[in-house]
Amino acid sequence: MGNILVCDDERSICELLDIALRRDGHKVETVTGGDAAKRKIDSALFDVIVTDIKMPGVDGVEVLRHAHQISPESAVILMTAVDDYLAAVQAVKAGGATDYIRKSPGLVDEVKLAIARSLTKVSLSRQNFALRRDAAARNSLDNIVGVSPALEKLKQTIRTVATTNSTILVYGESGTGKELVARAVHTCSPRAGEAFVSVNCGAFPETLLESELFGYVKGAFTGANQNRRGLFEVADQGTIFLDEIGEMTMPMQVKLLRVLQERTVRPVGGTSEIAVDVRVIAATNRDLDRQVTEGTFREDLYYRLNVIPIRVPGLRERREDVPLLANHFLKKYAPGAGKSIHGVRAAALEALTGYDWPGNVRQLENTIERAVALEATSELHVELPAERPKARAVAAGAESASSTTVSVPAGPVLPEGVNMENYVAQIERSLLQSALGQTNGVQVRAADVLGISYRSFRHLMKKYEL
């Protein structure tokens, strides 16, 4: 079903189409003039705009041009009298109008068919957008590599919950493959033929995340020169994956909660609600229970998201999968590097299996990729990631200090003429490097070590060019 705008200077035609289209389940708004239609297009997002050509003042062709400029994703259907026929054909040939209909006793049926055709095109356009935005192909259970009992249990859980429409919360350490799990749920579900849209909630500032998820209308903020659909609309009938949900700010949590409750979204700057049918899968590597207790995550939103919890085990919990993963990544990276490597040395596999992998599958993948790039023989030699014990000790000290009060000795303890700003910058940079050393480069865990948010950690990383 679609969100339809009908524009005709004959009120009787507006009322006729309003009744007929609402019976088919569409959401319909009607106006009796071109100026009013342009104002509606400026303030709301419509799937299809149906407009008469000849109207006093602003005519249908002007409405078409305005829609094409402000809301290019909207389909426009022109209704014409016999003497308007050539104007309608020219508008279609010019590329702006989607369809045209001659006014006749069968007008209602013709409009219904034209809207059905247009909605099909809109749906395909959204799916193509989602595929372009998320270039990786849909992943099935076969992409979750491993045969360990822990992984087999995970796959069985995915098969069971995929047939439902319930909201899912995927949790586990960084690098365990939470997005793979979300994709597998989507692929095994009845929604598999629709869009899978992934968004990292920690990668956007609050205001940008709102417009990214819910869309916006022209003039909502500086630079909003046309209407844009949000990712919830793009994912309509499909699945939206909200990664790093624990990074979402409290105001955004309120807005997301409302979407989950009402199943509607309101674009930034818009005045009307848009119904969406989307399955929500969220993921986090944080302890949301603790965040609820600390007051940094809403309890009501937590219960809305945690309908079906799925825990992804860490790699150290399924060591028997390490050899399979190592060979999987070898086959993935060797051809691209132009290397003919037949396998991983037995001693290397033994070492890989015995390592704890704090960065999980992602760290193992990076390790194999690096080994492939450096290998000059037909058999892969692998060096385990450096432990950097000194860096861990410094970072551990920083973590301990975050929970205690630091005493500054009285008296002239600093060199004369010291620059406080540079001095503090050196300390911050050193702490960042130490935390990264302790966590083998896993930034989310490094932020936890330092007791700061991931967003603050990324800001400091950019500030010091690390």
C-alpha positions in Angstrom: 0.0 0.0 0.0 1.2 3.5 -0.7 1.1 7.1 0.4 -0.9 8.9 -2.3 -1.5 12.6 -3.1 -4.5 13.4 -5.4 -4.8 16.9 -7.0 -7.7 18.0 -9.1 -9.6 21.3 -9.2 -12.9 19.3 -9.4 -13.7 18.4 -5.8 -16.0 15.5 -6.9 -13.1 13.7 -8.5 -10.9 14.2 -5.4 -13.6 12.7 -3.2 -14.3 9.8 -5.7 -10.6 8.8 -5.8 -10.2 9.4 -2.0 -12.9 6.9 -1.2 -11.8 4.3 -3.8 -8.1 4.4 -2.9 -8.7 4.2 0.8 -10.8 1.1 0.3 -7.7 -0.5 -1.3 -5.7 0.3 1.9 -3.8 3.4 0.6 -3.2 6.5 2.7 -4.7 9.4 0.7 -4.5 13.2 0.9 -6.4 15.4 -1.6 -6.0 19.0 -2.7 -8.0 21.1 -5.2 -5.2 23.3 -6.6 -1.6 23.2 -7.8 -0.3 25.6 -5.1 -1.7 23.4 -2.4 -0.2 20.3 -4.0 3.3 22.0 -4.1 3.0 22.8 -0.4 2.0 19.2 0.4 5.0 17.9 -1.6 7.3 20.3 0.4 6.1 19.0 3.8 5.6 15.2 3.3 6.8 12.2 1.3 4.4 10.6 -1.2 4.9 7.4 -3.1 2.6 8.5 -5.9 1.2 11.9 -6.9 -1.9 11.9 -9.1 -2.7 15.3 -10.7 -4.9 16.8 -13.3 -3.1 18.7 -16.0 -5.4 21.7 -16.6 -6.1 23.6 -13.4 -6.4 27.4 -12.8 -3.2 29.0 -11.7 -0.6 26.3 -11.1 -1.3 23.5 -13.5 -0.4 19.8 -13.4 2.8 20.2 -15.4 4.1 22.7 -12.9 3.2 20.3 -10.1 5.1 17.6 -12.0 8.2 19.8 -12.3 8.0 20.7 -8.6 7.7 17.0 -7.6 10.6 16.0 -9.9 12.8 18.7 -8.2 11.7 18.3 -4.6 10.7 14.6 -4.4 12.4 12.8 -7.3 11.5 9.4 -5.9 7.8 10.1 -6.1 5.9 8.7 -9.1 3.7 11.2 -10.9 0.5 10.2 -12.8 -1.2 12.8 -15.0 -4.9 12.8 -15.6 -6.0 14.4 -18.8 -9.0 15.4 -20.8 -9.1 14.6 -24.5 -7.7 18.1 -25.4 -4.9 17.6 -22.8 -3.7 14.4 -24.4 -0.7 15.8 -26.3 0.5 17.7 -23.2 0.4 14.5 -21.2 2.3 12.5 -23.8 5.0 15.2 -24.0 5.4 15.2 -20.2 5.8 11.4 -20.2 8.4 11.6 -23.0 10.3 14.3 -21.2 10.9 11.8 -18.4 9.1 13.5 -15.6 5.7 11.7 -15.6 5.4 8.0 -14.8 2.0 7.5 -16.5 -1.0 9.3 -17.9 -4.7 8.6 -17.9 -7.5 10.0 -19.9 -10.5 11.0 -17.9 -13.4 8.6 -18.7 -16.2 6.7 -17.0 -13.5 4.1 -16.0 -11.3 6.7 -14.3 -11.2 5.0 -10.9 -10.1 1.6 -12.3 -7.5 3.3 -14.6 -6.0 5.2 -11.6 -5.9 2.1 -9.5 -3.9 0.2 -12.2 -1.6 3.1 -12.8 -0.9 3.4 -9.0 -0.2 -0.3 -8.8 2.3 0.0 -11.7 3.9 3.0 -10.0 4.2 1.4 -6.6 5.9 -1.6 -8.2 8.5 0.7 -9.8 9.0 2.6 -6.5 9.5 -0.7 -4.6 12.1 -1.9 -7.2 13.9 1.5 -6.9 14.1 1.2 -3.1 15.4 -2.3 -3.4 18.1 -1.2 -5.9 19.1 1.7 -3.6 19.5 -0.7 -0.7 21.6 -3.1 -2.8 23.8 -0.2 -4.0 24.2 1.1 -0.4 25.0 -2.3 0.9 27.2 -3.9 -1.7 27.8 -7.2 0.0 25.6 -10.0 -1.1 23.1 -11.5 1.2 24.7 -14.0 3.5 23.2 -17.4 4.3 24.0 -19.8 7.1 26.8 -21.2 4.9 28.7 -17.9 5.4 28.9 -18.5 9.1 32.0 -20.7 9.0 32.4 -23.4 11.7 31.2 -26.8 13.0 31.7 -26.4 16.7 28.8 -27.2 19.0 28.5 -23.5 20.0 28.2 -22.5 16.3 25.7 -25.2 15.5 23.5 -24.1 18.4 23.7 -20.5 17.0 22.7 -21.7 13.5 19.8 -23.6 14.9 18.6 -20.6 16.8 18.8 -18.5 13.6 16.7 -21.1 11.7 14.1 -21.1 14.5 13.6 -17.3 14.9 13.9 -16.4 11.2 10.3 -17.4 10.6 9.0 -14.9 13.1 8.7 -11.1 12.8 9.9 -10.5 16.3 12.6 -7.9 17.1 16.0 -9.5 17.8 18.9 -8.2 19.8 22.2 -9.8 18.8 25.0 -9.3 21.4 28.5 -10.5 21.7 32.1 -9.2 21.7 33.5 -7.0 18.9 34.5 -9.0 15.9 32.4 -12.0 16.5 30.2 -11.5 13.4 27.0 -10.0 14.6 26.1 -8.6 11.2 26.6 -12.0 9.6 24.0 -13.4 12.1 21.6 -10.6 11.2 22.0 -11.2 7.5 21.5 -14.9 8.0 18.2 -14.3 9.9 17.0 -12.1 7.1 18.0 -14.5 4.4 16.2 -17.4 6.1 13.1 -15.3 6.7 10.0 -14.7 4.5 11.4 -11.2 4.0 14.5 -12.6 2.1 13.4 -11.1 -1.2 13.2 -7.6 0.2 15.9 -5.1 1.3 18.4 -5.7 4.1 19.6 -2.3 5.3 22.5 -2.0 7.7 23.3 1.2 9.6 26.0 1.8 12.3 24.4 3.9 15.0 27.8 4.9 16.4 29.0 6.3 13.1 26.6 9.3 12.9 26.0 12.4 15.1 22.5 12.5 16.6 21.0 14.9 14.2 22.4 13.1 11.1 21.3 9.7 12.4 17.7 10.9 12.8 17.6 12.1 9.2 19.4 9.0 8.0 16.9 6.7 9.7 13.6 8.7 9.2 14.3 10.8 6.2 13.6 14.5 5.8 11.7 17.0 3.8 12.9 20.1 1.9 13.9 22.9 4.2 14.1 20.8 7.3 17.7 22.0 7.8 20.4 23.8 5.9 21.3 21.8 2.8 18.0 19.9 2.7 17.1 20.9 -0.9 14.8 18.1 -1.6 12.8 15.3 0.1 14.7 12.2 1.0 13.4 8.9 2.3 14.9 7.4 5.5 16.4 4.0 5.8 13.3 2.7 7.6 11.3 3.4 4.4 14.0 1.9 2.2 13.8 -1.2 4.3 10.0 -1.4 4.1 8.8 -5.0 3.9 12.4 -6.1 4.7 14.9 -5.9 7.6 16.8 -3.0 9.1 20.0 -3.8 11.1 20.9 -1.3 13.8 24.5 -2.0 14.7 26.1 -0.5 17.9 22.7 0.3 19.3 24.3 1.1 22.7 25.9 4.2 21.2 22.5 5.8 20.4 21.9 9.0 22.4 18.9 9.2 24.8 16.9 11.6 22.6 17.3 9.2 19.7 16.3 6.3 21.8 13.0 8.0 22.5 12.4 8.5 18.8 13.3 4.9 18.0 11.0 3.6 20.8 8.1 5.5 19.2 8.8 3.9 15.8 8.9 0.4 17.3 5.6 1.1 19.2 3.7 2.8 16.4 5.3 1.3 13.3 5.3 4.7 11.7 8.1 7.2 11.0 8.0 11.0 10.7 10.6 12.6 8.4 12.6 15.4 9.9 10.6 18.6 9.3 7.6 16.6 8.1 4.0 16.9 9.4 2.6 13.4 8.6 3.4 9.9 9.7 4.5 7.2 7.2 3.6 3.6 8.0 6.5 1.1 7.7 6.5 -2.7 7.9 10.1 -3.5 8.9 11.8 -6.2 11.0 14.3 -4.7 13.4 17.5 -6.5 14.4 19.8 -4.6 16.8 23.3 -5.5 17.9 25.7 -4.4 20.6 29.0 -5.4 22.2 28.1 -3.5 25.3 26.3 -4.6 28.5 22.9 -3.0 28.0 21.7 -4.3 31.4 24.4 -2.3 33.0 23.7 0.7 30.8 20.0 0.6 31.9 21.1 0.5 35.5 23.5 3.4 34.9 20.7 5.4 33.2 22.4 5.6 29.8 20.0 3.3 28.0 16.2 3.4 28.3 14.7 0.4 30.0 11.5 0.5 27.9 13.5 0.5 24.7 15.7 -2.3 26.0 12.7 -4.6 26.5 11.3 -3.6 23.0 14.6 -4.7 21.4 15.4 -7.7 23.6 12.3 -9.7 22.5 14.6 -12.5 21.1 18.2 -12.3 22.4 20.9 -14.1 20.4 24.4 -14.3 21.8 27.3 -14.8 19.4 30.1 -16.8 21.1 33.7 -15.5 21.1 36.3 -17.3 19.0 38.0 -18.7 22.1 34.8 -20.5 22.9 34.9 -22.4 19.6 38.6 -23.1 19.0 37.8 -26.0 16.8 36.5 -23.6 14.2 39.9 -21.7 14.0 41.5 -24.0 11.4 38.3 -23.8 9.2 38.3 -20.0 9.4 42.0 -19.7 8.7 41.7 -21.7 5.5 38.5 -19.9 4.6 40.3 -16.5 4.8 43.3 -18.0 3.0 41.1 -18.8 0.0 39.5 -15.4 0.2 42.8 -13.3 0.1 45.3 -15.4 -1.7 43.8 -15.0 -5.2 43.5 -11.3 -4.8 47.2 -11.1 -3.7 48.3 -13.1 -6.7 49.6 -15.9 -4.4 49.5 -19.6 -5.0 49.3 -20.8 -1.3 48.0 -24.3 -0.8 47.4 -24.3 2.9 48.4 -23.2 6.4 51.3 -24.9 8.1 50.3 -27.4 10.8 52.5 -25.6 13.4 50.8 -22.3 12.5 47.3 -23.9 12.8 48.2 -25.2 16.2 49.4 -21.8 17.3 46.3 -20.1 15.9 44.0 -22.5 17.7 45.8 -22.0 21.1 45.6 -18.2 20.9 42.7 -16.4 22.8 41.8 -13.9 20.0 40.5 -10.9 22.0 39.5 -9.4 18.6 37.7 -12.6 17.7 37.0 -13.5 14.0 37.8 -10.1 12.7 41.3 -10.2 14.3 41.9 -13.7 12.9 40.9 -12.5 9.4 43.3 -9.5 9.6 46.1 -11.8 10.8 45.6 -14.2 7.9 45.3 -11.3 5.4 48.6 -9.9 6.6 50.3 -13.3 6.5 49.1 -13.8 2.9 50.5 -10.5 1.9 53.9 -11.3 3.4 54.1 -15.0 2.3 56.7 -15.9 -0.4 56.2 -19.7 -0.3 53.4 -22.1 -1.2 52.6 -22.8 2.5 51.3 -20.1 4.8 53.4 -19.1 7.8 51.5 -17.1 10.4 52.8 -14.9 13.2 50.5 -14.3 16.1 49.6 -10.7 17.0 52.2 -9.1 19.4 51.2 -9.2 23.0 52.8 -5.8 23.9 52.9 -6.5 27.7 54.2 -3.0 28.5 51.4 -1.3 26.6 48.9 -3.5 28.5 50.3 -2.6 31.8 50.1 1.1 31.0 46.5 0.7 29.8 45.6 -1.4 32.8 46.9 1.4 35.0 44.8 3.9 33.1 41.7 1.7 33.6 42.4 1.5 37.3 43.0 5.3 37.5 39.6 5.9 36.0 37.9 4.6 39.1 40.1 6.4 41.6 40.9 9.9 42.5 44.3 11.1 41.2 46.4 13.2 43.6 48.6 15.9 42.2 51.7 16.6 44.3 51.9 20.2 45.6 54.9 22.3 44.7 56.9 23.0 41.6 56.9 19.5 40.2 56.7 20.5 36.5 59.6 21.9 34.5 59.6 25.7 34.2 57.7 27.0 31.2 55.7 23.8 30.6 52.8 24.1 28.1 49.8 22.6 29.8 47.9 22.0 26.6 50.8 20.1 25.0 51.5 18.2 28.2 47.9 16.9 28.5 47.8 16.1 24.7 50.9 13.9 25.1 49.3 12.1 28.0 46.0 11.5 26.1 47.8 10.3 23.0 49.9 7.9 25.2 46.8 6.5 26.9 45.0 5.9 23.5 48.0 4.1 22.2 48.3 2.0 25.3 44.6 1.1 25.3 44.9 0.1 21.6 47.9 -2.1 22.4 46.0 -3.9 25.2 43.0 -4.6 23.0 45.0 -5.5 19.8 43.6 -2.5 18.0 39.9 -3.2 18.8 38.7 0.4 19.3 35.4 -0.4 21.1 37.2 -2.4 23.7 39.9 0.3 24.0 37.2 2.8 24.8 35.9 0.5 27.5 39.5 0.2 29.0 39.7 4.0 29.2 36.2 4.4 30.6 35.0 6.7 27.8 32.3 6.3 25.1 33.2 5.0 21.7 32.2 8.3 20.1 34.6 10.2 22.4 37.3 7.6 21.6 36.9 8.1 17.9 37.0 11.9 18.3 40.3 11.6 20.1 41.7 9.2 17.5 40.9 11.7 14.8 42.3 14.6 16.9 45.7 12.9 17.4 45.7 11.2 13.9 46.1 7.7 15.2 
